Structures are given as C-alpha cells and as structure tokens.
Amino acid sequence: MAQSVRGVVAPGRGEGVRLEWVVVPDPGPGEAVVKVEACGVCHTDLHYREGGINDEFPFLLGHEAAGVVESVGEGVTEVVPGDFVILNWRAVCGSCRACRRGRPWYCFDTHNAAQPMTLEDGTALSPALGIGAFAEKTLVAAGQCTKVDRVPAAAAGLLGCGVMAGIGAAVNTGNVGRGDSVAVIGCGGVGDAAIAGARLAGASRVIAVDIDAGKLATAQAMGATHTVNGRERDVVEAVRELTGGHGADVVIEAVGRPETYEQAFYARDLAGTVVLVGVPTPEMRLELPLLEVFGRGGSLKSSWYGDCLPSRDFPMLVDLYRQGRLDLDAFVSETIPLGAQELEKAFERMAAGEVLRSVVVL
C-alpha cells in the first residue's frame, strides 16, 4: 500500500522550500521504491526551486542520491529488494535510435516512473530530474537504480550527478589520454570532478582556472598541477604559457557562460578539444569567427551527464573509490539533516561557493 514519508518540496516560483508529507505509491510495472540514505545538494535543485528548469510546480527536490531498494514492481529484473543502489536520471530505453546504434549514453528516450508521487491532498509532484530524493523514500523507474557495492552513501550518491558529470566530461566526452594537457575552467564540484577524471585518465598537466583563490586551492588538492586566477592573469595567455605556447589538448568549460567558453575555445591547442559541461541559461548567446572555428580544427563538444552509462560507469567509479584512487569523500563538504531550513542554508552556501557539496543524510 502507499506510504507517507517526509520530503522537501518547492511549492512555487520565489517561495522557500517546505518539509511536507509525500505519498509514495507501491511500485507498478518497471518501477522501484528506494529508501534514500543520502542525497547531495546540487545547483540543479536550486534551479528547480527558482523556476529555472520549468514551471511544473510543486517540485519534489533532490536527485543526487544513493539508498536501498525497498520494493519492486512487476517485470523488474535489474534490482531486487535489499540492493544498494545509486540513482541516475538517464535510465536508457534500449530501443531508440541512439541505443540501437550502440550509443546508449546518448539515449533520446530516457524514462522515469509512470506513477506520480503526491502531496496528501492529491496534488501531483514533479520529481527533480525524475528522482525526487530529498525524501525518506522515492519512486523511480527500475532502470534509474544502478546496483553497486556497499560504500558510504554520502559519497556514493554524488556519482548520481555532479561528480559523474565532471569525471565523464574528461574521460568519456573529452577522451583525455595519457600525457595530455588539460585545462578546466570553473572549479566548483563539477570542475573539480573533471580535474580528478583527467588525472585518472593519465593527463600529465592539469590546469585549474577560476577567479576564487579558495577554489583554486581545493582544485590543487583534487589533483590540479597548475592554477590560474582569472582575476590576475589573462586566462588564454596563461594556459598557453603553461603548455609550451600551444594551448591545452583538452579544455573543459565547467561554468556555462559565453565569456568562459570563448576562453576555452582559444586556450586549446590546434586540433584540440573543447568540452562544455557547464550549463548555460536560455538567453545566453555565443559569437565566434567562423574562420577560427574552421582554422583551429579539433572538436567542440557538449557533455550530457558526462556521456555516462550508469550501469558501466557507476560500479567502476565505486571500485576506484574502494581502491583509494578516487577520493569521493573530498567532495562532501558537510552533511545535514532533511529539513527546509537546512536546505535553504545549504543553497546559500552553495551559491556563495563555500562548499563543494552539502549532503542530506537520512
């Protein structure tokens, strides 16, 4: 039967979040109910609260989560009750044109649970990125559950979004290889994850670029070999100087602004790669000389969720964490309880750049 659990809801544009009772139905065909153990506070949740994604209020926030499968619906074979899972927001369909071509990480028809979770008065909730994990339990499509070895949930859940996006931007989208030079512009959680990914891939030189000295210090702790403060140096000149005058083989833009993308474009070597993983807003426009686009060659790429395949990438990264080769704990700046005031304060600290990740622990 349906259950009532506590969850954090964004009721409307410009309104603070609220702790509400959320009705979670029994899982239907292809669905699973997951008992949430931890969920990271991501910028995307703030965008939902502010109406920056769409206007389908009220939203059940939270999506960067790990927990234990409590029950599954008819036809579910991927997971069973008791499995420790990381939730993902791109459950592949297996049948769209991308999946049929053997590129499921580009799946164009990802799916979520068919049934809605609701408030106690019956109002349907829109779960953030189809997950809604700032709640004691949540209903998702079974394909959104990726079984991994048991590790601390606060660290594992971060693979569900920001850390995977950054690592994947370097490893999957950017194809960083041994000996490559890499520049990462923007050293928040995603940018620092890109730095970690570049080092995992064997990059010999990883240049962290930001305008905040504190973030640059954290980037060095994450594996950056050099730093550039954009308030003090011309970014393009500095990156070229650090790469023998040529520019970096791969430049990862983790801000999502036209001016930083232009820096990335000119800071790469000839035939180099630019990867956009920072998320722009709808009104932003970019202008580049078309002759430069042609003449510099190489690749200009966008990274969707780090072009990850959760069933492949999540277990691998958990293994690297267990081996001590990927320090997921370093991304957890603080843990907080589930609550409206706690979430609002975490949003403030995130917006101010004071944390990599606040993590709600249930």
Long-range contacts (C-beta under 8 A, 24 or more apart in sequence): 1-26, 2-26, 3-33, 3-137, 4-120, 5-135, 5-136, 5-137, 6-135, 6-136, 6-338, 7-60, 7-62, 7-117, 7-132, 7-134, 7-135, 7-136, 7-138, 8-60, 8-61, 8-62, 8-134, 8-135, 8-338, 8-339, 8-340, 8-343, 9-58, 9-59, 9-60, 9-61, 9-119, 9-125, 10-48, 10-49, 10-57, 10-58, 10-59, 10-61, 11-57, 11-58, 12-57, 12-58, 13-50, 13-51, 13-55, 13-57, 14-50, 14-51, 16-340, 16-344, 17-49, 17-61, 17-340, 17-343, 17-344, 18-340, 19-338, 19-339, 19-340, 20-119, 20-120, 21-119, 21-120, 22-60, 22-117, 22-118, 22-119, 22-125, 22-132, 22-135, 23-117, 23-118, 23-119, 23-120, 24-117, 24-135, 24-137, 24-138, 24-139, 25-115, 25-117, 25-139, 26-71, 26-73, 27-71, 27-72, 27-73, 27-76, 27-113, 27-139, 27-142, 28-73, 28-74, 28-113, 28-114, 28-115, 29-73, 29-74, 29-75, 29-76, 29-114, 30-73, 30-74, 30-75, 30-76, 30-114, 30-141, 30-142, 30-143, 31-72, 31-73, 31-76, 31-113, 31-114, 31-115, 31-139, 31-140, 31-141, 31-142, 32-69, 32-70, 32-71, 32-72, 32-73, 32-76, 32-79, 32-139, 32-140, 32-141, 32-142, 32-144, 32-145, 33-69, 33-70, 33-71, 33-72, 33-137, 33-138, 33-139, 34-65, 34-67, 34-68, 34-69, 34-70, 34-85, 34-87, 34-133, 34-137, 34-138, 34-139, 34-140, 34-145, 35-67, 35-68, 35-69, 35-70, 35-136, 35-137, 36-62, 36-65, 36-66, 36-67, 36-133, 36-135, 36-136, 36-137, 36-138, 36-362, 37-65, 37-66, 37-67, 37-68, 37-153, 37-157, 37-361, 37-362, 38-65, 38-66, 38-67, 38-152, 38-153, 38-154, 38-156, 38-157, 38-335, 38-359, 38-360, 38-361, 38-362, 39-63, 39-64, 39-65, 39-66, 39-133, 39-134, 39-157, 39-359, 39-360, 39-362, 40-64, 40-65, 40-157, 40-158, 40-160, 40-161, 40-162, 40-357, 40-358, 40-359, 40-360, 41-336, 41-343, 41-346, 41-347, 41-350, 41-357, 41-358, 41-359, 41-360, 42-161, 42-162, 42-357, 43-279, 43-350, 44-128, 44-129, 44-161, 44-279, 45-128, 45-134, 45-347, 46-347, 46-350, 46-351, 48-128, 49-347, 52-281, 54-126, 56-126, 57-126, 58-119, 58-123, 58-125, 58-126, 59-125, 59-126, 59-127, 59-128, 59-132, 60-117, 60-125, 60-126, 60-127, 60-128, 60-132, 60-134, 60-135, 60-138, 61-128, 61-132, 61-134, 61-343, 62-128, 62-131, 62-132, 62-133, 62-134, 62-135, 62-138, 62-360, 63-87, 63-89, 63-127, 63-128, 63-129, 63-130, 63-131, 63-132, 63-133, 63-160, 63-161, 64-133, 64-157, 64-158, 64-160, 64-161, 64-162, 64-357, 65-131, 65-133, 65-138, 65-157, 65-160, 66-153, 66-156, 66-157, 66-160, 67-133, 67-153, 69-145, 70-137, 72-142, 73-142, 76-142, 78-142, 78-143, 78-145, 78-147, 79-142, 79-145, 79-147, 83-145, 83-147, 84-147, 84-148, 84-149, 84-150, 84-153, 84-156, 85-145, 85-146, 85-147, 85-148, 86-145, 86-146, 86-148, 86-156, 86-157, 86-159, 86-160, 86-310, 86-314, 86-318, 87-131, 87-133, 87-138, 87-140, 87-144, 87-145, 87-146, 87-157, 87-160, 88-144, 88-145, 88-146, 88-160, 88-308, 88-310, 88-314, 89-129, 89-130, 89-131, 89-144, 89-160, 89-161, 89-305, 90-304, 90-305, 90-308, 90-310, 91-130, 91-140, 91-141, 91-142, 91-143, 91-144, 92-143, 92-309, 104-309, 105-172, 105-304, 105-305, 105-307, 105-308, 105-309, 106-304, 106-307, 111-141, 111-143, 112-140, 112-141, 112-144, 113-139, 113-140, 113-141, 114-141, 115-139, 129-161, 131-160, 134-338, 134-343, 134-360, 135-338, 136-338, 136-362, 146-310, 146-311, 146-314, 146-315, 147-315, 148-314, 148-315, 148-318, 149-315, 149-318, 149-319, 149-322, 151-318, 151-321, 151-322, 152-329, 153-361, 154-332, 154-335, 154-359, 154-361, 155-321, 155-328, 155-329, 155-331, 155-332, 156-318, 156-321, 156-328, 157-359, 158-189, 158-328, 158-331, 158-332, 158-357, 158-359, 159-313, 159-314, 159-317, 159-318, 159-328, 161-305, 162-189, 162-190, 162-193, 162-331, 162-357, 163-189, 163-190, 163-193, 163-196, 163-317, 163-328, 163-331, 164-193, 164-305, 164-306, 164-308, 164-310, 164-313, 164-314, 164-317, 165-190, 165-193, 165-277, 165-303, 165-305, 165-306, 165-308, 166-190, 166-191, 166-192, 166-193, 166-194, 166-195, 166-196, 166-197, 166-252, 166-254, 166-277, 166-306, 167-193, 167-194, 167-196, 167-197, 167-200, 167-306, 167-317, 168-197, 168-303, 168-305, 168-306, 168-307, 168-308, 168-313, 169-194, 169-197, 169-252, 169-254, 169-275, 169-277, 169-303, 169-306, 169-307, 170-194, 170-195, 170-197, 170-198, 170-200, 170-201, 170-203, 170-250, 170-252, 170-275, 171-197, 171-200, 171-201, 171-306, 172-303, 172-306, 172-307, 172-308, 172-313, 173-275, 173-277, 173-301, 173-302, 173-303, 173-306, 173-307, 174-198, 174-250, 174-252, 174-273, 174-275, 174-301, 174-303, 175-250, 175-273, 176-201, 176-202, 176-203, 176-249, 176-250, 177-201, 177-202, 177-203, 178-202, 178-203, 178-204, 179-203, 179-204, 180-204, 180-205, 180-249, 180-250, 181-205, 181-206, 181-207, 181-242, 181-243, 181-248, 181-249, 181-250, 181-269, 182-206, 182-207, 182-248, 182-249, 182-250, 182-251, 182-252, 183-207, 183-209, 183-239, 183-248, 183-250, 183-251, 183-252, 183-264, 183-267, 183-268, 184-208, 184-209, 184-219, 184-224, 184-251, 184-252, 184-254, 185-209, 185-210, 185-235, 185-251, 185-252, 185-253, 185-254, 185-255, 185-260, 185-263, 185-264, 185-267, 186-210, 186-253, 186-254, 186-255, 186-256, 186-260, 186-278, 187-212, 187-215, 187-216, 187-218, 187-219, 187-224, 187-254, 188-215, 188-254, 188-353, 188-356, 189-331, 189-356, 189-357, 190-254, 190-277, 190-278, 191-219, 191-252, 191-254, 191-255, 192-218, 192-219, 192-222, 192-331, 192-356, 193-331, 194-252, 194-254, 194-277, 195-219, 195-222, 195-223, 195-224, 196-222, 196-223, 196-326, 196-327, 198-223, 198-250, 198-252, 199-223, 200-320, 200-325, 200-326, 203-250, 205-242, 205-243, 205-248, 207-238, 207-239, 207-242, 207-243, 207-248, 209-235, 209-238, 209-239, 209-263, 212-353, 214-353, 215-353, 218-356, 221-330, 222-327, 222-330, 230-263, 235-263, 235-267, 236-263, 236-266, 236-267, 239-267, 240-267, 243-269, 246-270, 247-272, 248-272, 249-273, 250-274, 250-275, 251-275, 252-277, 253-277, 253-278, 254-278, 256-280, 256-281, 256-284, 257-284, 258-284, 258-285, 258-286, 258-287, 261-286, 262-286, 262-288, 265-292, 265-296, 265-300, 268-296, 268-298, 269-298, 270-296, 270-297, 270-298, 271-296, 271-297, 271-298, 272-296, 272-298, 272-299, 273-298, 273-299, 273-300, 273-301, 274-298, 274-299, 274-300, 274-301, 275-301, 275-302, 275-303, 276-300, 276-301, 276-302, 276-303, 277-302, 277-303, 277-306, 330-356, 331-356, 331-357, 332-356, 332-357, 332-359, 333-357, 333-358, 334-358, 334-359, 335-359, 335-360, 335-361, 336-360, 336-361, 337-361, 337-362, 338-362
